[in-house]
Amino acid sequence: MAARPQITIVGAGLMGSGIAASAALAGHPVKLYDTAAGKAANAATAAASHLRQLAAGGLASEAEAARAAARIACDADLPHALAGAFWVIEAITENLPAKQALFRDIERHIAPEVLLTSNTSGLRISEIAAGLRHPERAATTHFWFPGHLVPLVEVVMGEGTREETATELRRVLLSWGKAPVIVRRDLPGQLANRILQAIIREASAIVDSGLASAADVDTSVKLGMGLRFPAWGPLEHVDTVGIDLCLSVQDTVLPSLYNEPRATPLMRKLADEGRKGVAAGQGFHDWTRRDHAALVAERDRFLLNALRLLGLGRPPSAGEEAPASDLAEA
Ligand SMILES: NC(=O)c1ccc[n+]([C@@H]2O[C@H](COP(=O)([O-])OP(=O)(O)OC[C@H]3O[C@@H](n4cnc5c(N)ncnc54)[C@H](O)[C@@H]3O)[C@@H](O)[C@H]2O)c1
């Protein structure tokens, strides 16, 4: 594998470790920096474990996974960690003032052409990058969790992001075997979370109204539309069925959906009663009777199999086309 330039990840938590694994598997030397003692070392250990999981799932050989793990280093000194990076990925806690201050600090130590991105799930990159001298090289790169398994990365352009920045990020991410999408406006929910939140709102409204149980809602998404989604997007579905037929279904169904610009009363009630989900033992489901660890293992097993089928999740081999044919349309 040809030598790749260094990536520095600032914020070595849950997301930092997954991103580090993907970057290292693609051949980049990776530096991990975190302000909390021991966090970077823990993230390097977690990344090595992610890489072993990718190898066990057939996405890399054991030797490739070991070589990738050896590319990941920790650095307790921020300027030193940043030196030599061609791309700095911020993955610290979701806090606007902290991200703004960090971006300004990072910029003091890197050249104007170095890419600087945030993994923020919900904050606007225009605001995170507001104090930069060179906001044109900044963007959001929103890796989905788990970062080493989910191919989607939303590249969100802020008000100051240069077109070439988004194009370059997309090019690099494709070379990792990721599925980058470019989001041209800096709105809440970016792209995919806007769709997911609409699904969650309707799913919880269906339970709230007594139309179906939480278990049956999850089954209908997981084993109906969800199962075909990796090969069959909603707009491909519309075009296949025909726009006129879909229009008539929309005219019939949309007026009866939950259309309030807020979460359902059931979600508020669950939160107010402390039934906050897995950690509390209760949420939509009773987690004292269900095995959450087994569900996570099943999710990861499914994702690994899907990645192999789709030819994603690892750098494409030399001469191989970008696996999903329509990625180039972006
Ligand atoms: N967890 C998810 O499912 C998920 C998914 C996508 C995006 N995100 C986003 O990714 C980012 C990181 O999330 P996470 O779940 O990995 O968080 P995390 O809490 O697991 O890790 C954050 C790390 O940042 C460190 N940190 C805090 N301030 C710092 C600073 N100034 N400099 C260096 N390190 C600092 C913390 O010590 C911690 O180790 C957030 O913006 C989050 O919204 C999270």
The ligand as an SDF file (V2000), in Angstrom:
LIG
                    3D

 44 48  0  0  0  0  0  0  0  0999 V2000
  -21.5150    8.6860   19.9330 N   0  0  0  0  0  0  0  0  0  0  0  0
  -22.1460    8.7160   18.7570 C   0  0  0  0  0  0  0  0  0  0  0  0
  -22.9810    7.8410   18.4360 O   0  0  0  0  0  0  0  0  0  0  0  0
  -21.8190    9.7920   17.7780 C   0  0  0  0  0  0  0  0  0  0  0  0
  -22.1090    9.5790   16.4280 C   0  0  0  0  0  0  0  0  0  0  0  0
  -21.7320   10.5430   15.4920 C   0  0  0  0  0  0  0  0  0  0  0  0
  -21.1480   11.7190   15.9200 C   0  0  0  0  0  0  0  0  0  0  0  0
  -20.9160   11.9230   17.2580 N   0  0  0  0  0  0  0  0  0  0  0  0
  -20.2530   13.1860   17.6370 C   0  0  0  0  0  0  0  0  0  0  0  0
  -18.8560   12.9080   17.7290 O   0  0  0  0  0  0  0  0  0  0  0  0
  -18.2780   13.7410   18.7440 C   0  0  0  0  0  0  0  0  0  0  0  0
  -17.6260   12.8640   19.7810 C   0  0  0  0  0  0  0  0  0  0  0  0
  -18.5830   11.9990   20.3240 O   0  0  0  0  0  0  0  0  0  0  0  0
  -18.1780   10.7180   21.1910 P   0  0  0  0  0  0  0  0  0  0  0  0
  -19.4290    9.9300   21.3490 O   0  0  0  0  0  0  0  0  0  0  0  0
  -16.9520   10.0880   20.6130 O   0  0  0  0  0  0  0  0  0  0  0  0
  -17.8240   11.4220   22.5850 O   0  0  0  0  0  0  0  0  0  0  0  0
  -16.9550   10.8370   23.8030 P   0  0  0  0  0  0  0  0  0  0  0  0
  -17.4620   11.4880   25.0170 O   0  0  0  0  0  0  0  0  0  0  0  0
  -16.9180    9.3410   23.7400 O   0  0  0  0  0  0  0  0  0  0  0  0
  -15.4750   11.3600   23.4890 O   0  0  0  0  0  0  0  0  0  0  0  0
  -15.1520   12.7230   23.5000 C   0  0  0  0  0  0  0  0  0  0  0  0
  -13.6930   12.8400   23.9240 C   0  0  0  0  0  0  0  0  0  0  0  0
  -13.2880   14.1850   23.7460 O   0  0  0  0  0  0  0  0  0  0  0  0
  -12.3780   14.5000   24.8080 C   0  0  0  0  0  0  0  0  0  0  0  0
  -12.2680   15.9580   24.8970 N   0  0  0  0  0  0  0  0  0  0  0  0
  -13.1670   16.8320   25.4180 C   0  0  0  0  0  0  0  0  0  0  0  0
  -12.7170   18.0990   25.2460 N   0  0  0  0  0  0  0  0  0  0  0  0
  -11.5250   18.0130   24.6000 C   0  0  0  0  0  0  0  0  0  0  0  0
  -10.5990   18.9720   24.1120 C   0  0  0  0  0  0  0  0  0  0  0  0
  -10.7980   20.2890   24.2320 N   0  0  0  0  0  0  0  0  0  0  0  0
   -9.4870   18.5250   23.4780 N   0  0  0  0  0  0  0  0  0  0  0  0
   -9.2580   17.1970   23.3050 C   0  0  0  0  0  0  0  0  0  0  0  0
  -10.1070   16.2430   23.7720 N   0  0  0  0  0  0  0  0  0  0  0  0
  -11.2280   16.6500   24.3900 C   0  0  0  0  0  0  0  0  0  0  0  0
  -12.9580   13.8010   26.0090 C   0  0  0  0  0  0  0  0  0  0  0  0
  -11.9670   13.6050   27.0130 O   0  0  0  0  0  0  0  0  0  0  0  0
  -13.4410   12.4790   25.3960 C   0  0  0  0  0  0  0  0  0  0  0  0
  -12.4400   11.4650   25.4550 O   0  0  0  0  0  0  0  0  0  0  0  0
  -19.4190   14.6100   19.2780 C   0  0  0  0  0  0  0  0  0  0  0  0
  -19.4340   15.8300   18.5870 O   0  0  0  0  0  0  0  0  0  0  0  0
  -20.6590   13.7880   18.9600 C   0  0  0  0  0  0  0  0  0  0  0  0
  -21.8130   14.5720   18.8510 O   0  0  0  0  0  0  0  0  0  0  0  0
  -21.2150   10.9830   18.1850 C   0  0  0  0  0  0  0  0  0  0  0  0
  1  2  1  0
  2  3  2  0
  2  4  1  0
  4  5  1  0
  4 44  2  0
  5  6  2  0
  6  7  1  0
  7  8  2  0
  8  9  1  0
  8 44  1  0
  9 10  1  0
  9 42  1  0
 10 11  1  0
 11 12  1  0
 11 40  1  0
 12 13  1  0
 13 14  1  0
 14 15  2  0
 14 16  1  0
 14 17  1  0
 17 18  1  0
 18 19  2  0
 18 20  1  0
 18 21  1  0
 21 22  1  0
 22 23  1  0
 23 24  1  0
 23 38  1  0
 24 25  1  0
 25 26  1  0
 25 36  1  0
 26 27  1  0
 26 35  1  0
 27 28  2  0
 28 29  1  0
 29 30  1  0
 29 35  2  0
 30 31  1  0
 30 32  2  0
 32 33  1  0
 33 34  2  0
 34 35  1  0
 36 37  1  0
 36 38  1  0
 38 39  1  0
 40 41  1  0
 40 42  1  0
 42 43  1  0
M  CHG  2   8   1  16  -1
M  END
$$$$
